[in-house]
């Protein structure tokens, strides 16, 4: 089939989806083209549950040769947090060969225009969506997420975020018209007349530095934002989570090739154990955009040293929930228990500090002391995770030994209100599964502040006693300002307290959730409606997704001619 015909077919097929996405980011209403339920797949060419699992199993122990130029070796070594060796090998790149090859295809990709780039990106996302079950197992066995979470967060929710980035990229590129006729009156003289042409041009090659915990959810926004704005994209996965992004690159290269573009516009570079190629790549002059999710230390290094690139970082912060009073005490406890337990707290949005007045709180069940609130929360977590099968489905597996070490060390930081326990996973005996620990800090010891003012990534939370609601608000402000926060939660029936918390979050640029008691949790965000991070506090310098996330990935170049 001719490439031009294929592109026109893609416009006919995907333009309605793009238009829906444009409307969704305008209204912020709920919308998603990607089904969340596993049984929705298996028709019109998509893989059902059994076929997806079989496709994943067939990948184990294989070599994923992407046909990239400059491949000088094949590397691997991923071990699932569930205890199985994946045994997949991936291309290791000689970047002196690969980067020039990636740049070669950018002219045709630039000249294709915003709409064609958008629908090609949507075709990539559609083919990934058709393989959601396969991708779910890949995400599960690299991140340690339980299957249903890997299916949803690593599948439809990640695809939504990719599509959202494409929609924002399209909006920003078409904000300026392709051409304009410019006429300036000169009184009695002939008017000045120019024809002006405006072209969005890419910055260069984008580098996506993947993370271990959410390889697709955190990887897709930057990948598709850069690709849709005309840039080539080099994907450098986390060494423990290569497979989901390698499959993504494989799909992207197939679609680009089939639509007449250079497949080298998207490429993968895996690394040897301990090689640490991210720093080398990040400072290459060809790399003009960097998307990074991970530790604050490396994010700060990128911002300071990758001076030739536009750097977008999602780092880490200390997320807090202020508990001043509760109109639905049981609902609050249930909501918090789920938030603390989901994926063993291994989310950048999981609450860490629970700020509770030491004199207690008002509730619909009467007054509750600080100790009662913490004890009731501990019982709620215990009740949620009391059944091992349910616990495994919520907790997943500990992603790496560092998280396990932090969990075990946390018990020595204060009074343990909820001890972590080990849970066996019958299907995967090698999985490390632990329930959350909750530690009470009364603020009496000098070490208390050092504990709760440091990020403790994983299933660790601190119940921090504060003297008053106003002190809690000021501690919240200081925490966001000094350490950053991806999320803030608050429970209060007091209008003044609510306004104070809201004002802090507006001034310090932190996303706030108030009085959540139902099926929406502080550590979850919905594409097309919620902003993930704000870019306005130390936890992240960008938001997923907004106009600022895409607009500086391209520049508009003008050509003027006499009319």
C-alpha positions in Angstrom: 0.0 0.0 0.0 1.4 3.5 -0.8 2.6 5.4 2.1 0.5 8.5 1.2 -2.6 6.4 1.1 -1.8 5.0 4.5 -1.4 8.4 6.0 -4.8 9.5 4.6 -6.3 6.4 6.0 -4.8 7.2 9.4 -6.3 10.7 9.3 -9.7 9.3 8.5 -9.4 6.7 11.3 -7.8 8.8 14.0 -8.9 12.4 13.5 -12.1 11.8 15.4 -10.1 10.4 18.4 -7.8 13.5 18.3 -10.9 15.8 18.2 -12.3 14.0 21.3 -9.0 14.4 23.1 -8.9 18.1 22.2 -12.4 18.6 23.6 -11.5 16.6 26.7 -8.5 18.8 27.6 -10.7 21.8 27.0 -13.6 20.7 29.2 -11.6 18.6 31.7 -14.6 16.1 31.7 -14.1 12.4 32.0 -13.2 10.7 28.7 -11.0 7.8 27.6 -10.8 5.7 24.4 -8.9 3.0 26.1 -11.0 0.4 28.1 -10.0 -0.2 31.7 -11.5 -3.7 31.9 -9.5 -6.7 30.7 -12.5 -8.4 29.1 -12.9 -5.5 26.7 -10.0 -6.8 24.7 -9.9 -9.6 22.2 -11.9 -8.3 19.3 -10.9 -6.3 16.1 -7.3 -7.6 16.3 -6.5 -7.0 19.9 -5.1 -9.6 22.2 -7.4 -11.2 24.9 -6.1 -12.3 28.3 -4.8 -15.7 27.1 -3.2 -14.4 23.9 -1.6 -11.5 25.8 -0.1 -13.9 28.4 1.1 -16.2 25.6 2.7 -13.3 23.7 4.6 -12.2 26.9 5.7 -15.8 27.6 7.0 -16.0 24.1 9.3 -13.0 24.7 11.1 -14.6 27.6 14.6 -15.7 26.8 14.6 -14.0 23.3 16.6 -11.3 21.7 14.6 -8.2 20.7 16.5 -7.0 17.6 15.0 -3.7 16.5 17.1 -3.4 13.4 18.7 -0.1 14.6 21.9 1.2 13.1 24.9 1.3 15.5 24.0 -1.8 17.5 27.3 -3.0 18.8 26.0 -5.5 21.4 23.0 -7.1 23.0 22.4 -6.7 26.8 19.9 -7.9 29.3 19.6 -9.2 32.8 16.1 -8.1 34.0 14.8 -10.1 36.9 11.1 -9.7 37.8 10.3 -8.5 41.3 8.2 -11.6 41.3 11.3 -13.7 41.1 11.5 -14.8 37.5 14.4 -14.0 35.1 13.1 -12.4 31.9 16.1 -13.3 29.9 15.3 -10.8 27.1 18.3 -9.2 25.3 18.1 -5.6 23.9 20.3 -3.6 21.5 23.2 -1.7 23.0 24.0 1.3 20.8 27.1 3.0 19.5 25.6 6.4 19.9 28.1 8.0 17.5 26.4 5.9 14.8 22.8 5.9 16.1 22.3 9.6 16.8 23.2 10.8 13.3 20.9 8.1 11.9 18.1 9.4 14.1 18.6 13.0 12.9 18.5 12.0 9.2 14.7 11.4 9.3 13.7 14.6 11.0 13.3 16.7 7.9 10.6 14.6 6.4 8.9 14.2 9.8 9.1 18.0 10.3 7.6 18.7 6.9 4.7 16.2 7.4 3.0 18.8 9.6 1.2 18.6 13.0 -1.9 16.7 11.9 0.0 13.8 10.2 2.5 13.6 13.1 -0.5 13.4 15.5 -2.3 10.6 13.7 0.8 8.6 13.2 1.3 8.9 17.0 -2.3 7.8 17.5 -1.7 4.7 15.3 1.3 3.8 17.5 -0.9 4.1 20.6 -3.7 2.1 19.0 -1.3 -0.8 18.2 0.0 -0.7 21.8 -3.6 -0.7 23.0 -4.3 -3.8 21.0 -1.5 -5.5 22.9 -2.5 -4.2 26.3 -2.6 -7.6 27.9 1.0 -8.4 26.7 2.2 -5.0 27.9 0.5 -5.5 31.3 2.6 -8.6 31.9 5.7 -6.7 30.8 4.9 -3.9 33.2 4.0 -6.3 36.0 7.3 -8.2 35.8 9.5 -5.2 35.6 7.8 -2.8 38.1 6.3 -5.3 40.6 2.8 -3.9 40.2 0.0 -6.4 40.8 -1.5 -7.6 37.5 -4.7 -5.4 37.6 -2.7 -2.3 38.4 -0.1 -3.1 35.7 -2.9 -3.7 33.3 -4.7 -0.4 34.0 -1.8 2.0 34.9 0.6 0.4 32.5 -2.0 0.0 29.8 -5.0 2.3 29.2 -4.0 5.0 31.7 -0.5 5.2 30.2 -2.0 5.3 26.7 -4.3 8.1 27.8 -1.4 10.1 29.0 0.4 9.6 25.7 -2.7 10.7 23.8 -3.1 13.7 26.1 0.5 14.8 25.2 -0.3 14.4 21.5 -3.4 16.6 21.9 -1.5 19.3 23.7 1.3 19.2 21.2 -1.2 19.6 18.3 -2.9 22.5 20.0 0.3 24.4 20.5 1.6 23.8 17.0 -1.6 24.9 15.2 -1.9 28.0 17.4 0.1 29.8 14.7 -1.3 29.6 11.2 0.8 28.0 8.4 0.7 31.2 6.3 -0.5 34.8 6.6 -0.9 37.8 4.3 0.5 40.9 5.9 -0.4 44.3 4.7 0.5 47.6 6.4 -1.1 50.8 5.1 1.3 53.6 4.1 -1.1 56.5 3.6 -0.8 57.8 0.0 2.0 55.4 -0.8 1.5 51.8 -1.8 1.0 49.5 1.2 3.7 47.2 2.4 2.7 43.7 1.7 4.4 40.4 2.7 3.5 36.8 2.6 4.6 35.0 5.7 5.1 31.3 6.3 5.3 29.8 9.8 6.8 26.3 10.4 7.0 24.5 13.7 10.6 23.1 13.8 11.8 20.4 16.2 14.6 21.2 18.8 16.5 18.0 18.0 16.6 14.6 19.6 14.6 14.0 22.7 15.9 11.6 25.4 13.5 9.7 27.6 15.1 8.4 30.7 12.7 5.7 32.0 11.8 4.8 35.6 11.5 1.4 37.3 8.1 1.8 38.8 5.9 3.2 36.0 7.9 2.7 32.8 5.0 3.4 30.4 2.8 5.8 32.5 5.8 8.1 33.1 7.5 7.4 29.8 4.7 8.0 27.3 4.0 11.7 27.9 7.5 12.8 27.1 8.0 10.3 24.3 4.8 11.3 22.5 5.1 15.0 23.2 8.5 15.1 21.6 7.6 12.8 18.7 4.4 14.8 17.9 6.3 18.0 17.8 8.7 16.7 15.2 11.6 15.5 17.3 13.3 12.1 17.1 13.2 10.3 20.4 15.9 8.1 22.0 14.5 5.9 24.8 16.9 4.9 27.6 14.9 2.6 29.9 15.7 1.9 33.6 17.9 -1.2 33.6 15.3 -3.1 35.6 12.4 -2.1 33.4 13.5 -2.3 29.8 10.8 -4.6 28.3 7.7 -2.3 28.2 9.6 0.6 26.6 11.5 -1.8 24.2 8.1 -3.1 23.0 6.9 0.5 22.7 9.9 1.4 20.5 9.4 -1.7 18.4 5.7 -0.7 17.7 6.7 2.9 16.9 9.4 1.9 14.5 7.0 -0.4 12.7 4.3 2.3 12.3 6.8 4.9 11.2 8.2 2.6 8.5 4.8 1.5 7.3 3.7 5.2 6.9 6.8 6.1 4.9 8.9 7.7 7.6 12.3 6.8 8.9 11.9 4.2 11.7 15.1 5.6 13.3 13.0 8.6 14.5 12.4 6.3 17.5 15.2 4.2 18.9 16.2 2.3 22.1 19.5 2.2 24.0 19.8 -0.3 26.7 22.8 -0.4 29.0 25.3 -2.9 30.4 25.2 -3.5 34.1 26.6 -0.6 36.0 27.3 1.3 32.7 25.3 4.4 33.7 24.9 5.9 30.2 22.3 8.4 31.2 24.8 11.1 32.1 26.8 10.6 28.9 23.7 10.8 26.8 22.2 13.7 28.6 25.1 16.0 27.8 25.5 15.0 24.2 25.1 18.1 21.9 22.6 16.2 19.8 20.2 15.7 22.7 18.0 18.8 22.9 15.1 17.6 25.1 15.2 15.3 28.2 12.3 13.7 30.0 13.2 12.2 33.3 11.4 10.5 36.2 13.3 9.3 39.2 15.4 10.5 42.2 15.8 14.1 43.2 19.6 13.8 43.1 19.8 12.8 39.5 17.0 15.1 38.4 18.9 18.0 40.0 22.1 16.9 38.2 20.2 16.9 34.9 18.8 20.4 35.5 22.3 21.7 36.4 24.4 19.9 33.8 22.3 19.2 30.7 22.6 22.8 29.7 22.1 22.2 25.9 18.7 20.6 26.5 15.2 21.5 27.6 14.9 19.3 30.7 11.6 18.1 32.1 11.9 16.3 35.4 9.5 14.5 37.8 11.6 13.9 40.8 10.3 13.3 44.3 8.8 15.1 47.2 7.2 14.6 50.7 3.5 14.2 50.3 1.3 15.2 53.2 -2.3 14.7 54.3 -3.6 17.2 56.9 -6.3 15.6 59.1 -8.1 18.3 61.1 -11.7 17.0 61.3 -13.8 14.4 59.4 -17.4 14.5 58.3 -17.2 10.8 57.3 -14.7 9.2 59.7 -15.0 5.6 58.4 -14.9 6.8 54.8 -11.7 8.8 55.5 -10.0 5.8 57.1 -10.9 3.5 54.3 -9.7 6.0 51.7 -6.4 6.6 53.4 -5.9 2.9 54.1 -6.2 2.2 50.3 -4.0 5.1 49.4 -1.2 3.9 51.8 -1.5 0.3 50.5 -1.8 0.6 46.8 1.4 -0.8 45.0 3.1 -0.9 48.4 3.3 2.9 48.5 5.8 2.8 45.6 4.2 5.8 43.9 5.4 9.4 43.7 1.9 10.4 44.8 1.5 8.2 47.9 1.0 10.1 51.1 3.9 9.9 53.5 3.1 12.4 56.4 -0.2 12.4 58.1 -0.4 15.7 60.0 -2.8 15.3 63.0 -3.4 17.7 65.9 -2.0 16.1 69.1 -5.2 17.1 71.0 -7.3 15.0 68.5 -9.9 15.8 65.9 -13.7 16.2 65.6 -15.6 13.5 63.6 -19.1 12.4 62.9 -18.5 9.7 65.5 -17.5 12.2 68.2 -14.0 13.4 69.2 -11.0 11.2 68.5 -7.6 11.5 70.1 -4.4 11.5 68.1 -3.7 8.0 69.3 -7.2 6.8 68.4 -7.0 8.2 64.9 -3.7 6.4 64.2 -4.9 3.2 65.8 -8.1 3.3 63.8 -6.2 3.9 60.6 -3.9 0.9 61.5 -7.0 -1.3 62.0 -8.4 -0.1 58.6 -5.2 -1.0 56.8 -5.2 -4.4 58.6 -8.8 -5.0 57.6 -8.1 -4.1 54.0 -5.0 -6.4 53.8 -6.2 -9.1 56.2 -6.9 -11.5 53.3 -3.6 -12.5 51.7 -5.1 -12.9 48.2 -6.6 -9.4 48.4 -3.4 -8.1 49.8 -1.3 -9.5 47.0 -3.7 -7.9 44.5 -3.3 -4.5 46.1 0.3 -4.5 47.2 2.1 -6.1 44.3 5.8 -6.7 45.0 8.6 -4.6 46.4 10.4 -3.3 43.4 14.0 -3.3 44.6 16.1 -4.0 47.7 16.4 -0.3 48.5 12.7 -0.1 49.2 12.8 -3.1 51.5 15.7 -1.6 53.4 13.9 1.7 54.0 10.8 -0.2 55.1 12.8 -2.2 57.7 14.7 0.8 58.9 11.6 2.9 59.4 10.4 0.9 62.4 13.4 2.3 64.3 12.4 5.9 63.7 9.6 6.2 66.2 6.7 4.4 67.9 5.3 1.7 65.5 1.5 2.1 65.2 1.2 -0.5 62.4 4.0 -3.1 61.9 4.7 -4.4 58.5 4.2 -8.0 57.9 5.4 -10.4 55.2 2.9 -12.0 52.8 3.5 -15.0 50.7 2.5 -15.0 47.1 1.6 -18.6 46.1 1.9 -17.9 42.4 5.3 -16.3 42.7 7.2 -17.6 45.7 10.1 -15.3 44.9 8.1 -12.1 45.3 8.9 -9.8 48.2 5.5 -8.7 49.5 5.2 -6.4 52.6 2.3 -4.5 54.2 2.8 -0.8 55.1 4.3 0.4 58.3 2.9 3.4 60.1 5.2 5.2 62.6 4.0 7.8 65.2 6.2 10.8 65.6 5.3 13.2 68.5 7.9 15.8 67.6 9.6 15.4 71.0 12.9 14.0 69.6 15.3 16.0 67.4 15.3 13.1 65.0 11.6 13.3 64.4 11.8 16.2 62.0 14.7 14.6 60.2 12.5 11.5 59.6 9.3 13.1 58.3 11.1 15.9 56.4 12.9 13.3 54.3 11.4 11.3 51.5 11.0 7.6 52.4 9.8 6.0 49.2 7.9 2.9 49.7 5.2 1.6 52.1 6.2 3.9 55.0 4.0 6.6 56.6 4.5 8.9 59.5 1.7 10.0 61.8 3.0 13.4 62.9 1.5 15.1 66.0 1.2 18.8 65.6 0.1 21.4 68.2 -2.8 22.8 66.2 -4.4 23.0 62.8 -2.6 26.3 62.1 0.7 24.6 62.9 -0.2 21.8 60.6 -0.9 24.3 57.8 2.5 26.0 58.3 4.3 22.6 58.4 2.5 21.7 55.2 3.7 24.9 53.6 7.3 24.4 54.7 7.3 20.8 53.5 6.1 21.7 50.0 8.5 24.7 49.8 11.6 22.8 51.0 11.0 19.3 49.8 8.3 19.5 47.2 5.0 17.5 46.9 3.3 15.7 44.0 0.1 15.5 46.0 -1.5 17.1 49.1 -4.6 15.8 50.9 -6.7 17.4 53.6 -9.7 16.3 55.7 -11.6 19.1 57.4 -15.1 20.3 58.1 -13.9 23.8 59.0 -14.2 26.3 56.3 -11.3 28.5 57.6 -9.0 25.5 57.7 -10.0 24.4 54.2 -9.3 27.9 52.9 -5.9 28.0 54.6 -4.9 24.7 53.1 -6.1 25.8 49.7 -4.2 29.0 49.9 -1.0 27.2 50.8 -1.4 24.9 47.8 -2.1 27.8 45.5 0.9 29.8 46.8 3.3 26.8 46.7 1.9 25.2 43.5 0.8 21.8 44.9 -2.2 19.7 43.7 -4.8 19.4 46.4 -7.5 16.7 47.1 -10.1 17.6 49.8 -12.1 15.2 51.9 -11.9 12.1 49.6 -13.9 9.3 51.0 -15.1 7.4 47.9 -13.4 5.5 45.1 -11.1 8.4 44.1 -7.7 8.5 45.9 -5.1 11.2 46.5 -2.4 9.2 44.7 -4.5 8.7 41.5 -4.9 11.2 38.6 -7.0 11.0 35.4 -5.6 12.0 32.1 -7.3 14.8 30.2 -8.6 16.2 33.5 -6.1 16.1 36.4 -2.7 17.6 36.3 0.1 15.3 37.6 2.5 17.5 39.4 2.5 21.3 38.8 6.0 22.2 37.9 5.9 24.8 40.6 7.5 23.2 43.6 10.7 21.1 44.0 9.0 17.8 43.3 8.8 18.4 39.6 9.6 21.1 37.1 6.8 20.1 34.7 3.2 19.0 34.8 1.7 16.0 33.0 0.2 17.4 30.9 -0.2 21.1 30.1 0.8 23.5 27.4 4.1 24.2 29.0 5.0 20.5 28.8 4.9 20.6 25.0 5.3 24.1 23.8 9.1 24.4 24.2 9.8 21.1 22.4 9.6 23.0 19.1 10.1 26.6 17.9 8.3 28.4 15.1 10.5 29.6 12.2 9.2 32.3 9.9 9.9 32.9 6.2 8.9 36.3 4.8 8.5 37.1 1.1 7.4 40.2 -0.8 3.8 39.7 -1.7 
